[in-house]
Amino acid sequence: MPLPFLTADRDVEELAPATAAAVTPAGYDEAPARWQRPYRPGPWRVGVTALLLLLASYVLFAAMIIAVAGSLPVAGVCVAVAVLVIVTAVRLVRVGVWVGEGGLRHVRLLSAKTVPWADVTAVRTVRQPVRWLGLPRTVQGRAVVVERAGGAPLATLVTSHGADFLGRPQAFDMACDAVEGWAADFRRA
């Protein structure tokens, strides 16, 4: 049984009316204040998140056993640790680039930075050393960079060796095209 509301494979017609499709970028939702990720989270990011949620379930199960055994303060500590792991897992899934009518948002694990479209002069893909899965080791790869008007350049948005695109060059190319397309469409508007 297909569940199209759970996937990103929905048709554009389901997301936006046919009359608005000519005015807005492809895949744009009719809710103007909504932020959208122009690509799917990669298997590395989803896998680490799944492992974190599995760890949280074990910690919650341990908290239940400890609470039944009669040590409520220790069970409370276990529940707090599980909640922290769950919040980290949810935040890890949200890491990446988000686009919307208000600008370009770069979400990291502990912070987020939004750049209005008026401040974006160019979004382009460059070949440069990039971090492998966010670790200190660098390799030669490609990255999407944002040039800002009258400001410091924004940190590298997406890399070909990040958790979303490692081993998926076609997905990286599609994500680059999507981010560059959104930037071009909204800078013109």
C-alpha positions in Angstrom: 0.0 0.0 0.0 1.7 3.2 -1.1 1.8 6.1 1.4 2.6 9.2 -0.7 2.3 11.5 2.3 5.3 9.9 3.9 7.6 10.4 0.9 9.1 13.2 -1.0 8.0 11.6 -4.3 4.7 13.4 -4.3 3.7 15.1 -7.5 4.1 18.8 -7.9 0.3 19.0 -8.5 -0.3 17.7 -5.0 2.0 20.4 -3.5 0.9 23.5 -5.3 -2.0 24.5 -7.5 -1.5 24.5 -11.2 -1.9 28.2 -11.4 0.8 29.0 -8.9 3.2 26.5 -10.5 4.1 29.0 -13.2 5.0 31.7 -10.7 6.8 29.7 -8.1 9.8 27.4 -8.2 9.2 23.7 -8.9 8.1 21.9 -5.8 7.3 25.0 -4.0 4.5 24.6 -1.4 1.7 27.1 -1.2 2.5 27.9 2.5 4.8 30.9 2.1 6.3 30.8 5.6 7.2 27.1 5.3 10.9 26.1 5.0 11.7 23.3 2.7 14.8 21.1 2.3 15.5 20.8 -1.5 16.9 17.3 -1.0 16.4 14.2 1.1 18.5 13.4 4.1 21.2 10.9 3.1 21.7 7.3 4.3 24.5 8.2 6.7 22.5 10.8 8.4 19.4 8.6 8.6 21.5 5.6 9.8 23.1 7.6 12.7 19.7 9.0 13.7 18.3 5.5 13.7 21.1 4.3 15.9 20.6 7.2 18.3 16.9 6.5 18.5 17.6 2.8 19.2 20.0 3.8 22.0 17.3 6.1 23.4 14.8 3.2 23.4 17.2 1.0 25.4 17.8 3.8 27.8 14.0 4.3 28.3 13.6 0.6 28.8 16.3 0.7 31.4 14.6 3.6 33.1 11.4 1.6 33.3 13.2 -1.4 34.8 15.0 0.9 37.3 11.7 2.6 38.2 10.0 -0.8 38.8 13.0 -1.8 41.0 12.3 1.3 43.2 15.0 3.8 42.4 13.0 6.7 41.0 15.9 9.3 41.0 18.1 7.1 38.9 15.2 6.3 36.6 14.6 10.1 36.2 18.3 10.5 35.2 17.8 7.7 32.6 14.7 9.4 31.2 16.6 12.8 31.0 19.4 11.1 29.1 17.0 9.4 26.7 15.2 12.7 26.1 18.6 14.4 25.3 19.4 11.6 22.9 16.0 11.9 21.2 16.4 15.7 20.8 19.9 15.2 19.4 18.6 12.7 16.9 15.7 14.9 15.7 18.1 17.9 15.4 20.5 15.8 13.4 17.8 15.0 10.9 17.1 18.7 10.5 20.7 19.6 9.8 21.2 20.9 6.3 20.1 23.6 3.9 16.5 24.8 3.9 15.0 27.3 1.4 11.9 29.4 1.6 10.5 32.7 0.6 12.4 34.4 3.4 15.8 33.3 2.3 18.3 30.5 2.7 18.7 28.8 6.0 21.8 26.8 7.0 20.9 24.6 10.0 23.7 23.0 12.0 23.4 20.8 15.1 23.5 23.6 17.6 22.8 26.7 15.5 21.0 28.0 12.4 21.8 31.0 10.2 19.3 32.6 7.8 20.4 34.8 4.9 17.7 36.8 3.1 17.5 36.4 -0.6 18.3 40.1 -1.0 21.8 39.5 0.6 22.6 36.5 -1.7 24.6 37.5 -4.7 25.5 34.0 -6.0 25.0 30.3 -5.2 27.5 28.1 -7.0 29.2 24.8 -6.9 33.0 24.8 -6.5 35.7 22.2 -6.3 37.6 22.5 -3.0 38.8 20.4 -0.1 35.8 19.3 2.0 35.5 17.5 5.3 34.7 13.8 5.0 31.4 13.1 7.0 32.1 16.2 9.0 35.3 14.8 10.5 38.6 16.7 10.6 39.9 14.7 7.6 39.6 16.6 4.3 39.4 15.2 0.8 39.0 16.8 -2.6 35.4 17.3 -3.4 32.7 19.7 -4.4 30.7 22.1 -2.3 27.9 24.6 -2.6 28.9 28.0 -1.5 26.9 31.2 -1.1 28.4 34.6 -1.9 26.8 37.4 0.1 26.5 41.1 -0.8 28.7 43.2 1.5 29.2 40.5 4.1 31.4 37.6 5.0 30.9 34.5 2.9 28.5 31.9 4.4 30.0 28.7 5.5 29.9 25.8 3.0 26.3 24.7 2.7 26.5 21.2 1.2 29.4 19.0 0.3 29.8 15.9 -1.9 31.4 14.1 1.0 28.9 15.1 3.7 26.4 12.8 5.5 23.7 13.4 2.9 25.7 12.8 -0.3 28.7 10.5 0.4 28.6 7.9 -2.4 25.6 9.6 -4.1 27.0 11.9 -6.8 23.7 12.1 -8.7 21.9 13.2 -5.6 24.5 15.8 -4.9 24.1 17.2 -8.4 20.4 17.3 -8.1 20.6 19.1 -4.7 23.1 21.7 -6.1 20.7 22.4 -9.0 17.8 22.7 -6.7 19.5 25.1 -4.3 20.9 27.2 -7.2 17.4 27.2 -8.9 15.7 28.4 -5.7 18.3 31.1 -5.3 17.9 32.2 -9.0 14.1 32.3 -8.8 13.9 34.2 -5.5 16.6 36.7 -6.3 14.6 37.6 -9.4 11.4 38.0 -7.5 
